[in-house]
């Protein structure tokens, strides 16, 4: 069964199958946020410098 409800602060590495997107306008130092649409319609956001770290989940 596909998980559709996630807790805020979940490790981004635990969001299996998430397709992370970064803006084409992001800077070369890697100081960016990345977003991923989750199966339940939520949106996850993570720090590109710490891709394994916590993700913020928005509804």
C-alpha positions in Angstrom: 0.0 0.0 0.0 1.3 3.4 -1.0 1.8 5.9 1.9 -0.2 9.1 1.5 0.1 10.8 4.9 3.5 12.0 6.1 4.6 13.7 9.3 6.4 17.1 9.2 10.1 16.7 9.7 10.3 13.1 8.3 13.8 12.4 7.0 13.7 13.1 3.3 15.5 9.8 2.7 12.3 8.1 4.0 10.2 9.6 1.2 10.8 6.6 -1.1 10.0 7.3 -4.8 9.9 11.1 -4.3 11.1 13.0 -7.4 12.9 16.0 -6.1 13.0 19.2 -8.3 15.3 22.1 -8.0 14.8 25.5 -9.7 16.8 26.1 -12.8 17.6 29.5 -11.3 19.3 28.0 -8.2 22.9 29.2 -7.6 26.0 27.2 -8.1 26.9 27.0 -4.4 24.0 24.6 -3.9 22.1 26.8 -1.5 18.7 25.8 -2.7 15.4 24.1 -1.7 14.0 21.2 -3.6 10.4 20.2 -3.8 8.6 16.9 -4.5 4.9 16.2 -4.9 3.8 13.3 -2.7 1.2 10.7 -3.6 -1.5 12.1 -1.3 -1.3 15.6 -2.9 1.1 17.0 -0.3 4.3 18.8 -1.2 7.6 18.1 0.5 10.5 20.6 0.7 14.1 19.9 1.7 17.4 21.6 1.8 19.5 20.6 -1.2 22.7 20.8 0.9 21.3 18.2 3.3 19.2 15.9 1.0 19.0 13.1 3.7 17.8 15.6 6.4 14.3 16.6 7.4 11.6 17.5 4.9 8.8 20.0 5.6 5.4 18.7 4.4 2.8 21.1 3.1 -0.9 20.3 2.4 
